[in-house]
Amino acid sequence: MSLHAQDDPALREAQEARLRAAWQRPTGWLTRWTDTNNNRVGVWYVLTAFAFMLFAGVLALIMRTQLAVPDNDLVGASTFNQLFTLHGSAMMFLFAVPMFEAVSIVLLPQLLGARDLPFPRLSAFGYWSFLIGGVFVLGSIFFDAAPDGGWFMYPPLTTRTDLSGLGADIWMLGLSFIEVSSVAAAVELIVGVLKCRPPGMRLNLMPLYAWYILVVAVMILFAFPPLIAGDILFEMERLLGWPFFDAAKGGDPLLWQHLFWIFGHPEVYIIFLPSIALFAMLIPTFSQRHLLGYPYIVLAAVGTAFLSFGLWVHHMFATGLPKISLAFFSAASQAVVIPTGIQIFAFIATLAAGRVIFSTPLLYATGSLAIFVIGGLTGVMVAVVPFDWQAHDTYFVVAHLHYVLIGGTLMPLFAGLYYYWPLVTGKKLSDRLGRTAFWLLMAGANLTFFPMHLSGLMGMPRRVFTYPEELGLAGLNLASTAGAYLFAVGVLVIVIDLALSPTRAKVKRNPWNAGTLEWLALPEDEDWGIRSVPLIETRYPIWDQPNFVRKVDEGRFFLPDAEEGRRETIVTSVLDARPVAVIRLGTPSWLPILAAITVGGVFILTTYHLYWAALGSGILALGVILRWLWTTAEIPEKPCKPIGHGLELPLYVAGPAAPGWWAVFITMLADATAFSGLLFGYYFFWTVHSDFPPPSAGPAPTWPIAALALTAASWGATIIAREVHRRGRVGLTRVLLALGAALSLASIAAGLAGPWQAQLDPATNTYAAIVWTLAIWTVVHSAVAAIAQLYGLARSLAGRTTPSHDADVRNITLYQHFMLFTAVLTWLTLGLFPEVA
């Protein structure tokens, strides 16, 4: 399609009609649930996370009312424990992380000039999993079954079923299900940023928001899986009596703290960096100039992420660790201030160098920086070990945490809400109500949490439901309660502002005169996002590229048509964003909902010890997922498609050029990180117990080495299958895939034979329990390998995989690489480590 062809109005109208038809949303009230367009799914995601935040806020108000006066009896100790556990869990797991993922799902396609992210059905699955898991966990409080062990759930109080009821299982399994949705969203965001950028948008031209989201999504891959590993050990102890945290049987409660805080401290930066990303978008707009220090901000974001994984012992200074550990983690806790400061000072410098337009979004941004800096200063204080010993588990830490989270997460989100509301709805929120809410929030936050510094220094411990009048804390607690209600009034004003929004008039397109791609979209546009995928030459193309908006609207760039009536977008190379292919996106479907329901059934039914029902739900989930996969990587009706300017791109790609290959790679990185958490448990016990492993207690080397050899043979068969398939030898490929599946199944028998022959009883000691856990983890992955190989065989027999359309074989081979990595570490550890100890 030539450039001048777009001068024909009739042609443009026909192209727009085809785009409209391809991206038409489901119309029935029931079929709307099947929608997979990321823009609409993201809006549902945002609204659900916001609702969960309001629910958690109500729980906080009840707690503050209980603590307003000494010896209050509004709620009892048990109810108070449930309140603070659900409040913290909801804010961290059901609001902070899901909200950033939801906002990113809405913004990224438009910010990247893409029609959609590459896996819209995966986003829909993540949303429905989040909704089901959130309702399951939060709804428990209405049945007096909510978890009551804190959002950190420290054993042994929570692993002993006689000390904690069903609530601990609800927390552990419900939130594990939600973590699955978080990892799914991370896969979508990483692949979207790496592969769906518009032509010309090299890495050094990416909007900073995309950089931040890429960094944070990668952090999720390395932060959430260790918690999933801890959840597995936790539930095995609760449900099966395997003693990972029972000191009487060789366990250690500190293992849970390590696995939890390896997640828990990066979590703070996982929710802080996306908020900083919103600053990186709105500060240039209201300064009307490019952001200063772009490369330094990117490096600072990466540095913050890297350092955040060296801080987890920051939360364990009072557990009796060696002094060298205390010194190292104390230094790391203070060092993270440096990259954070670089980012904040870059924003301040941009404001100082620009022509500042002081608006409501900027008011929230500057106010949030002020609150966050106070939280950062107290963070440096608790990073000093002697001070932390005094302030640990007091209200001083509560004050520090909430200053960081309100200044680093909540207030920036409100800034983003007022900034991006015209993009989503075409209407501005009220400046008058917005500024009123801002001052209420600022006054309420400081009145609530600043007195807590003082009450904490005076000795008030965290998580107590009442206190005697003789402590002299009544005035400070009453002030904090009054501040909490003032803060709630500020949130209520924002809710009222949102409710009044439909009555307001539309505003012009790009009302803030921003320079980045997301403002190309018209709120009343159809759901394809933008008229044509642009060529990018600068970081702020609306400002810097002549006639940019007009050219996009007239379809003068790439992919201005949906000639075949399909939902499509362009994928580009990772480093320099060269056009690689046109991919076809998932259309509305019930499969993501069914997958979320059946996978959720595994977790929820296990909570109530309905193991056979959970197994049945798992089998159904496997069937739904296989059906879902069967509809992907279809062979197109033609090899290439013109996208404009004389370019033709293939409609099918495989290997590292394909988004699907990257999705498998990223998912397996998360899987390998979870596995490393389990392996960490094995070597943790070895370091803390002189009799681990017990003499002559481990499996003989024969079976583990046999399992490793069979896995390696299966891996080799798959590698050869990929190579001969590429050469057109389809029959031999099918034989090799079948052989690989048989070898994978044989490795399961060999892997389980080792601990079985050694007669290891996992309920008697920690060594037997961790050996069985590692063995089961590995053989389950071998079972998945066998299913994948048989799936590839079935695709070949059905004609859906050919030598020139071999994405399935390549993806199965990629999985086998990670499978071999897991098998090497597991079977050598279990088979040889007792021999060399």
N, C-alpha and C positions, 0 to 999 in steps of 0.2 A: 504494500500500500504506500503510495507516494505521499509526500507532504502536501502538495498542492491539491490532492484529491479531497482534502478536508475543507476546501473552500466551497464545496457543493452542499448547501443546506439540506437538500433532500437526502444525501448520503449520510450526513451526520444524524439526521432524524431516524433513519433506518437503523443505524448502528446503535443509537440509544434505545430504540425499541427492542432490539435483540438483547442488549444488556439488561434492560428492565425485566424481560421475560426470564432470562437465565437466573437472575437474583431475586425473583419474586418470593416473598415469604409465605409460609403456610397461612391459610386463611381461617380455618375452623378453630374454635376455641380449644378443642382437644389436640388438634395437630400442631398448634403453636408450640406445644411442649417439645415437639420433635425438632424445633429450629436449631440449627448449628452455626448460623452466622455469628462470627466472633463479636461483632459490634453489639448485637442484641443479647447474646449470652453474657457478655461482659457487663451489660447494664443490669441484668438479673443478679449477677454475681455481686455487683456493687451494692444493690439494694438489700440483698440478703445479709451481706457482711455488716452493713449499716444497722440493720434490724438487730442482729446479734450484739452489736456494740451497745445499742440502746438497752437491750435486756441486761447486759453485764453492768451497765451504768445504774440501773435500778437496784441490782444486787448491792452495788457499792453504797448507794444511799441508805439502804436498810442497815448495812454494817455501820455507817457513820452515825445513823440515828441511835443504834444500840450503844455506841461509844460516846455519845454526846454528854452523858452525865455518869458519874460513878455508880457502881452497883445497879445498873439498869437491868431489867428483866424483860425487855421487849422480845428478844429471842434467846433460846437456850444455847448452851455450848455446842451441841451437836449441829443445830441449825446454822450457827455462826460458822462452824467449820465448813459446812457445805457451801455457805455463801461465799467465803473468801476463796475456796477452791474453784468454784465455778466462775467467779469473777475473774480471777487470774487466768484460768484456762481459756475462757471465752475471749478475753482481750488479746491473749498471745496467739492462740491457735485458730480462733474463729473470726477474728477481726483484723489484727495487724498484718499477718502474712497474706491471708486471702484477699484483703482489701487491695494490697499493692498488686497482687496478681490480677485481680479483677480490673483495676484501673488500667493496667498494662494491656490486658486483652482488648479493652476498648480503644486505647490510644495508639498502640504500636502499628496496627495495619495502616492507619491514616498517617502516622508520623513517618512511616517508611514508604509511603506512596504505594502500598500494596493493596490488592483487592481484598485480601484476607490473610490471616496467618495460615501456615501450611496444613494444620490438622484441626480443623474446626470441630470435628466430632470428638477429638480428644479434649478440647476445651469444654464441650458440653458434658462429657463424662465427668470431668473434674468438677464442674458446677453441681451436677446432681449428687455426686459423692459428698461434696461439701455440705449440701443442703440436708441430705439424709443423716450424715454423721452429726451435724450440728444440732438438729432437732432431737436426735437420740440422746446426745449428751446433756443438752440444756433442759430437755423435758424431764430428766430424771428428778429434778428438784421438786416437781409437783407430786411425786410419789414417795417423797422422803427416802429416795434411793440415790441421791447425788453423791459423788465422791467427796470425801472429807479429809484427805491427806495432804492438801496443798497442791498447787499447780506443778510442783516438782515431785510429789508422791514418794518421799524417801522411805525405803524399807529400813527396818523390819516391820514398822507399824502398819504399812500398807500391804506387805506380802503375806502377813499372817491373817488368815481368814477369820480367826477368832477375834481379831482386833479391828478389822475393817470388813464391811459388808460387801454387798454387790456393787456399791459405788466405785470401788477401785477397779473392778472389771469393766464397768461402763466407761470409766475414764480411759483406761488403757486400750481397750479394743476400739472404742468409738473414735478416739483421737488417732489411733493407728490408721483407721480407715480414712480420716481426714488428711493424714500425712500422705497417703497414696494420691489424693487429689492434688496436694501441693506439689509433689514430684511430677505429676502429669502436667500441671500448668508450667512447671519449670522447663520441661522438655519442649513444650510448645513455644515458650518465649525464647529459649536459646536458639532453636532452629529458625524461628521467625527472624531474629536479629541477624543471624549468620547467613541465611539463605534467601530471604525475601526482601532485601534492600533493593531500591530502584537502581537501574543502570547508572554507573558513575559514582555512586555513593561509597567510596572507599572507606576503610575503617577510620581514617583520619578526618572524614567528612560526616561521620555519623552524628546525629544529635546526641547531646550528652545524656538525655533520658534513655536512649537506647543503650549507651555504654553502661549506665548504672544498672539497668535491668539485666543486661548480660552478666555483669559481675555478680549481682545478687542471685540470679537464677543458678549460676555455677556454685555459689555458696550453698544454696539449698541442696545441691547434689552431694555435698560433703558434710553438711550439718544435720540434715534430717535423718539420713540412713543410720548413723550410730544410735539415735534415739529409737528407731525401729528395731535395731538389734537388741537394745535394752528392753524394749517392750516384749520381745520374744522371750527373753530370759525371765522377765518379770511374770508373764502369764504362765510360763511353764512351771514356775515355782508355785504360783497360786492354784493353778488347775491340776497339776500333776504331782506337786510336792518335790520337784527337782531343786536342790538346795543351793542356788547360785548366790544368794545373799544371806543364808543362814550360817552364822559363824560356828554354830555347834557341829555342823557337818562339813566344815571346810570352806564355806562361802564367805563373802565379805560385802557388807552393805556399801562400802566405798566404791565398789565397781559400778553400782548404779549411779552414784554421784558423778563419776568420771564420764560415763556414757551420756548422762543427761546434760551435763554442762559443756561437753564437747559440742552438743547441740545448742544449749541454752545461752551461752555468751555470744557466739556468732549470730544467734537469733536476734539479739538487740540491734546488730548492725544490718541484718537482713531487713528489718523494718525501718531502720533509720536511713539507709542509703536511697531507697526509692523516694523518700520524702525530700531528701536533698536533690534528687533528680527533678522533682517538681520545681524547686527553686531555680535549677539550671535552665528551665524553660521560661518561667515567668519573669525572672530578673532581667534578662536581655530585652524582653518585650517592653518592660516598664522603664528600662534605661535607654531604649531605642538605639542600642548599639550591640555589636558582637560581644559575647562573654570573654572576659580577659582570662588568660592562662589556661586555655583549653587543654594542652597536653599535660600540664601539671595537675589539673583537676582529674584527668583520666588516671594518671599514675597514682594520685592520692586515693582515688576510689579503690584501685587495685591494691594499694598498700594497706588501706583500712581493712579490706577483706582478708588479706594475708595475715595481718597481725591479729585479727579477731579470733583466729583459730589457735593462737598461742596464749589465750587469756582464761581458759576455762577454770584453772585452779584458783583464779581470782575469787571464786565463790567457795573455796575449800580451805582458806587460810587457817581456819579454826579446827581442822581435822587432825592436826599433829603430823603434817608432812615434814620431810627433811628441810633444813634451813636453805640448802642450795636451791631447792625447788621454789621455796617462798621468794628468794631473791630474784630468781629468773622471772617468775610470773608477775612479781611486783613491778619489775622493770618493764616488762612487756605491756602491762596494764597502763603504765604511764606513757610509754612510747606511742600508743595508738592516738594520743592527743595530737601528734605532729601532723599526720595526713588529714585528720579532721580539721585542724586549724587552717591548713592550706586551702581547703575547699571553702571554708567560711570567709577567709580573708579575700579570696578571689571574687566572691559574690559582693563583698563590701567594696572592693576596688572597682568593680563594674558599675555599681551604683554611683560611686564618687566620680567616675569618668564620664558618665552618661548624662542625658537630660531626663531626670527622673519624673515619671508621671505617677503621682502618689495615689494609688487606687486601693480598693478594698482587698484584693488578693495580695498586694504588696504589704498592706498593713498586717495581715496575718503572717506573712513570711517574716517580716522584721520582728514581730512580737514573738514568734516561735523561736527565732535565733536567740533572743534575750533569755527566754526560759531555758532553752537547751544549754546555753553557756553556764547557767547556774548549776544545772545537773551535771555538766562536765566537770566543773570545779569540785563538786562534792565527790565525783567519781575518782578524781585524782587523790582525794583524801582517803577514800576507802581502799585505794590501791596501795597505800602505805601499810605494811603488815601490822605494826603495833597499834595504829589507830583502828584498823579493821577488827583486831581482836576485841577492842572495846565497843565498837559500834555494831558488831555482827549480830544479826537477828534482833535489832532494835528498830524503832520507828525512824531512825536516821536513814537507814537503808531504804525504807519505804518512801521517804521523801526524795532521796536521790533517784530511785527508780522512776518515780512518777514525774519528776522534773524532766528526766531524759525522754520518757515516752510521750509526754504531752508536748514538750517542745520539739522533739525529734520525729514524732509520728502524727499525733492528732491535729495539732494546729497547722502543720504543713498540708495535711489532707484537706482541711477547711479552706486553706489558700487555693489549693488545686480545684476544689469544688466551685469556688466563686470564679476562678479563672476559666475553667473548662465547661461550665454549665451552658454558655452560649453555643459551644461546639456540639453538645449533645442534644439540646432542645431548641436552639435558635433564640433563646430568651435569656436575658440577664437576671441575676438575682438582685434583690434590693440593696443598694449601698447603705441606706439608712438602717435597715434591719441588720445587715451584715456588720456594720461598725458597732451598733449597739451590742450585738452578740459578742463581738471581739472583746470589748471592754469588760463585759460580764465574765467572759471566759478568763481573761487575764487576771481580773481581780479575784475570781473564784479559785483559780489554780494556785495563786500565791497565798491566798488566805487559807486554803486547805492544806497545802503541803509545806509551806515554810515553817509553821509551828511544829510540824512533825520532826524537824531537825532538833528543835529544843527538847521536845518530849523524849526523843530517842536518846539524846545526851543525858537526860535526867533519869534514864533507865527503863523507859517503857518498852517492853518486849513486843515483837510482832505476834500476830495471830492469837491474841488473848481477847475473849469476848466481853470482859469487864475488868474493872480495876478498883481498888479501894480509894476512898476520898483522901486518906492520909498521905498518899503519894504526891499530892499537890499538882495533879495533871488535869484537873477538871476544866480550868479555863482554856488551856491549850487545845484540849479535845473538843470543847464546845466551839471554839473558833474554827477548827478544822471542819466540823460538821456544818457550821453556817457557810463556810466557803464551798463545801461540796454541793449544797443546795443552790448557791449562787452560780456555780459552774453549770449545774443542771438547767437552770433557767436560761443560761446562754445557749446551751444545746437546744433547748426548746424553741428559742427564737429562730435558730437556724432551721429547725423542722417546720416551723410556721412559714418561714420564707420559702422553703421548698414547696410547701403545700399551696402557697399563693402563686407560684410560678406559672401554672397554666393560664391564669387570668391576664397575664401581661402580654404586651405586644412584642412581635418579633423584632430583633435587632438586625443591623446589617451584617453581612458576611465579614468574618475576621474583625470583630469590633475593637480589638486591642491593637490592631496593626502589627501583628506578630510576623516573624520572618520564616517560620518553619512549616513543614509540609502539612501538618495536621489541619491547618486552617484553610487548606484548599477545599475541604469538604463543605458542602452546604447542608445544614441540618435537615432541610426538607428533601434532600437528594434521595435517590434510590439507594439500595443497599450495596452497590458496587463501590462506594466510597468516593473515588475520583474518576473523572471522565477518561483519562489516559495516564499510563504510568510514565512519570517524567524522567528526563535525563538530568542528573544532578551534577553541578559544577562547583557549588559552594555550600557552606554550612547553613546559610540563611537564604535559600533560593528565592523566596518571595521578595526579599529586599534587593538581592544582588543580580539576579538573572533577568534581563530585559523581557518584558511582556510575558513573564513566566505564567501567571495565572490565566491569562487569555489563551495561551497556547495549550495549557492543560485542558481548559474547558472546551476548546474547539477540537480536541482529540488529535492534536498535532504531534503527540509523542507516541508511546508504544502501547500496543494492545487496546486500541480504541473500540474494538468490536467483540461480540460474542457470536461469531458466525455460526458455530455449531450448537448454540443454545446451551453451553455448559459454563459452570462457574470456574474461572481460570485466574491464575496470576503467574507472574514471571519469577523464576528463581535465578539467582546470580551466584557468581563465585564468592568464596568466603572473604578473600583479602581485598580484591579490587572491584568487586561488584560488576563483573562482566556478565552479560546475559548468557545463561546456560540452557534453559528450557522453559517451556510453558507447562505448568502442572494443573491438573484438574482436581478441584477441591470437593470435599464431602458435602453432600446435599442433606436436607432435613431427613432425619431417620429416628426410629425408635431404638436402635441398637445402643446408643450411649446411655439412654435411660435404663434399658433392661440390664446392661452391663453394670451400671451403678447399683441397681436394686439387688442383683444376684451376688455381686462382690460384697456389698454391704450386708447381705444376709449371712455370709460366712462369719463376719465379725460379730454381728448382733446376736445370731443364734448361739455362737460359742459363748457369749457373755452369760447366757442362761443355761449353759452346759447341755444344750441340745445338739450333741455332736453329730448324730446321724443326719439330722436336718441340715446342719451346717455343711456336711459333706455333700449332700444333695444339692445345696445351693452352689457349692463350689463347682460341681460337675456342670450345672446349668450355666454358670458364669463362663466356664471354659468353652462351652458350646456357643454362647453368644459372642465371645471374643473371637473365636475362630470364624464364625459367620461374618463378623465385622471385618476381619482381616481379608476374608475371601473376596470382599467387594473392593479392595484396594489394588493398586498397581495393575490396573486393567490395561489390556493391549489396545492402543488407540486405533481408530479407523484409518488414519493416515500417519505417516512418519513425522511430518513437519507442519508448522503453521506460520504464515507470515504475521509479523507483529508490527509492521510499519517501517518506514525508512529503508526498505529493501532488505530487511533482516528476516530470516526464517529460523525458527528454533524447533528442536525436537519436542514431541509430546510425551516422550518416554525417556527417562534416564535411570541409571542404576549405579550402585557403588557410591563413592564419596561425593559425586555430583548430585545425588538424590537426597531430598529431605528425609525420606524414610530410613536411609542408611544412617544419617546423623541421629535420628530418633532412637534407633536401636543402640548406637554407640553411647549416647547420653544416658539412656535408661540403664545400660549395663554398667556405666560408671557409678551410678547411684547404687546399683545392686552390689558392685564390688566394694563400695564403701560400707554398706551394711554388713557384708561378710567380714570386712576388716574389723568391725566392731566386735563380732563374735570371736574372731581369732585373737583380738586384743584381750578378751576375757580369759582365754586359755593361758596366754603368757602373763597376764596380770596375776592369776592365781599362782603361777610358777614363781613369780618374783616375791610374793608375800608369804608363801608357805614352803617351808623347807622340805616337807614330805609330799610335794606335788611334782610329778606324778608319784603315786605310791609304788613301792618296789614290786615289780612283776605284775602290775595291775593292768597294764595297757594291752591293747590287741597286738598279736604277733605281727611282724612286718609283712607276712605273706599276703594276707587279704588286702590291706591298704595298697600295697605295691601292685597287686593284681588289678584293683579298681583303677589305679592310676594308668596302668598299661592299657586297659580296655578303653578308658576315656581318651587317651592319646591316640589309640587306633581309630576310634570314632571320629576324632578331630581330623586325623589324616585322611580318612575316607571322604569326609566332607570337602576337604581342600582339593583332593583329586577330582571329586565330582564337579566342583566349580570349574576346574581347568578343562576337563574333558567336555563339559557342557558348552563352554565357550567355543570349543572346536567343532561343535555340532554333533557330538556322539551322545545323543539323547538316551538311547537304551542303556549304555554303560552308566550314565549319570543316575538313572533310576535304580540300577542295581546297587550302586555305591551308596545312595541315600538310604535304601532299605538296609544295607549292611551296616551303615552308620547307626541307624536306629536300633538294630539288634545289639550292636556293641554297647550303646548307651544303656539299654535295658540290662545287659549283662553286668555292666559296671555298678548298677544299683544293687544287684544281689551280692557282688563281691564287697562293696562298701559296707553293707549292713552285716555281712558275715563276720567281720573283724570284731566289733564290740559284742556281737551276739555270742561268738565262740569264746570270747574272754569272760563271758557271764558278768558283764558290767551292769549293775543295778543302778540306774540313774537317781533313784530316790534315796540312796544310802550315803553318797558322798559327792562332792563337787566335781572331782575328776571324772567319774563315770557320767555325770550329767552333761558336762561340757563336751566330752567325747561324743556322746550320742547326739548332742545338738549339732556339732559340726558335721557329723556323718549324715544326719537327716537333711541338713541344709544342702549338702553337696549332692546327695542322691535325688532330692527333689529337683535340683537343677539338671541332673542327668535325665530325669523323666521329661522335663520341659524340652531338653535337647532332642529326645526321641520323638516327642510330639511335633517339634519343629521340622525334623527330618521327614517324618511321615506326611506332614502338611506340604512340604516342598514336593514330595513324590506325588501327592494327590493333585497339586497344581500342575505338575508336568503332565500327568495322565489326562487332565481335563483340558489341556491345551492353553492354560493360562500362563505358563512359563515356557519360553522358547530360548534357543541360543542367543537371539538378539534382544530378548526381553527377559532378563535373568535377575531381576531385583530380588526375588525370593531366595534364590540360591546364594546370592552375595550376602544378604542379611542373615541367613542361617549360618553361613560361614563366620560372619562377624560374631554372632552369639557363641559359636564354638570356640573362638579365641578366648573369650572371657570364661567359658566353661573349663577350658584347660587350665587357665590361671588359677581358678578356684580349686580344681582337683589337685594340682601340684602342691599348693600350700596346705590343703586339708590332709591329703593322704600321706605326704611326707611328714607332717607334724604328728599325726596320729600313729604312723607306722614306725618312724625312726626316732622321734624326739625322746621317748622313754629310754631308747638304747644309748643315746649320747648324753643323757642327763647325768 
